[in-house]
């Protein structure tokens, strides 16, 4: 019979391990951009759509400015 290598008899070690797991899960939740975007879309689809449309409009405006600047340089 094999014992679980992560089973600790010391409650302090078990508590520290649990805190580490919680901290790692919190870090993962913050840096997982696709998951956060999906959650934002599901929580408020109208706001999400407005943000996406605004970003698209801003990107097209920047592209238009770059094209105008390139044409003027000729």
Contact map, one row per residue, 1 for C-alpha under 8 A:
11100000000000000000000000000000000000000000000000000000000000000000000000
11110000000000000000000000000000000000000000000000000000000000000000000000
11111010000000000000000000000000000000000000000000000000000000000000000000
01111110000000000000000000000000000000000000000000000000000000000000000000
00111111000000000000000000000000000000000000000000000000000000000000000000
00011111000000000000000000000000000000000000000000000000000000000000000000
00111111100001000000000000000000000000000000000000000000000000000000000000
00001111111011000000000000000000000000000000000000000000000000000000000000
00000011111001000000000000000000000000000000000000000000000000000000000000
00000001111111000000000000000000000000000000000000000000000000000000000000
00000001111111100000000000000000000000000000000000000000000000000000000000
00000000011111110000000000000000000000000000000000000000000000000000000000
00000001011111111000000000000000000000000000000000000000000000000000000000
00000011111111111100000000000000000000000000000000000000000000000000000000
00000000001111111110000000000000000000000000000000000000000000000000000000
00000000000111111111000000000000000000000000000000000000000000000000000000
00000000000011111111100000000000000000000000000000000000000000000000000000
00000000000001111111110000000000000000000000000000000000000000000000000000
00000000000000111111111000000000000000000000000000000000000000000000000000
00000000000000011111111100000000000000000000000000000000000000000000000000
00000000000000001111111110000000000000000000000000000000000000000000000000
00000000000000000111111111000000000000000000000000000000000000000000000000
00000000000000000011111111100000000000000000000000000000000000000000000000
00000000000000000001111111110000000000000000000000000000000000000000000000
00000000000000000000111111111000000000000000000000000000000000000000000000
00000000000000000000011111111100000000000000000000000000000000000000000000
00000000000000000000001111111110000000000000000000000000000000000000000000
00000000000000000000000111111111000000000000000000000000000000000000000000
00000000000000000000000011111111001100000000000000000000000000000000000000
00000000000000000000000001111111100100000000000000000000000000000000000000
00000000000000000000000000111111100000000000000000000000000000000000000000
00000000000000000000000000011111111100000000000000000000000000000000000000
00000000000000000000000000000111111110000000000000000000000000000000000000
00000000000000000000000000000001111111000000000000000000000000000000000000
00000000000000000000000000001001111111100000000000000000000000000000000000
00000000000000000000000000001101111111110000000000000000000000000000000000
00000000000000000000000000000000111111111000000000000000000000000000000000
00000000000000000000000000000000011111111100000000000000000000000000000000
00000000000000000000000000000000001111111110000000000000000000000000000000
00000000000000000000000000000000000111111111100100000000000000000000000000
00000000000000000000000000000000000011111111101110000000000000000000000000
00000000000000000000000000000000000001111111100000000000000000000000000000
00000000000000000000000000000000000000111111100000000000000000000000000000
00000000000000000000000000000000000000011111111100000000000000000000000000
00000000000000000000000000000000000000011111111110000000000000000000000000
00000000000000000000000000000000000000000001111111000000000000000000000000
00000000000000000000000000000000000000001001111111100000000000000000000000
00000000000000000000000000000000000000011001111111110000000000000000000000
00000000000000000000000000000000000000001000111111111000000000000000000000
00000000000000000000000000000000000000000000011111111100000000000000000000
00000000000000000000000000000000000000000000001111111110000000000000000000
00000000000000000000000000000000000000000000000111111111000000000000000000
00000000000000000000000000000000000000000000000011111111100000000000000000
00000000000000000000000000000000000000000000000001111111110000000000000000
00000000000000000000000000000000000000000000000000111111111000000000000000
00000000000000000000000000000000000000000000000000011111111100000000000000
00000000000000000000000000000000000000000000000000001111111110000000000000
00000000000000000000000000000000000000000000000000000111111111000000000000
00000000000000000000000000000000000000000000000000000011111111100000000000
00000000000000000000000000000000000000000000000000000001111111110000000000
00000000000000000000000000000000000000000000000000000000111111111000000000
00000000000000000000000000000000000000000000000000000000011111111100000000
00000000000000000000000000000000000000000000000000000000001111111110000000
00000000000000000000000000000000000000000000000000000000000111111111000000
00000000000000000000000000000000000000000000000000000000000011111111100000
00000000000000000000000000000000000000000000000000000000000001111111110000
00000000000000000000000000000000000000000000000000000000000000111111111000
00000000000000000000000000000000000000000000000000000000000000011111111100
00000000000000000000000000000000000000000000000000000000000000001111111110
00000000000000000000000000000000000000000000000000000000000000000111111111
00000000000000000000000000000000000000000000000000000000000000000011111111
00000000000000000000000000000000000000000000000000000000000000000001111111
00000000000000000000000000000000000000000000000000000000000000000000111111
00000000000000000000000000000000000000000000000000000000000000000000011111
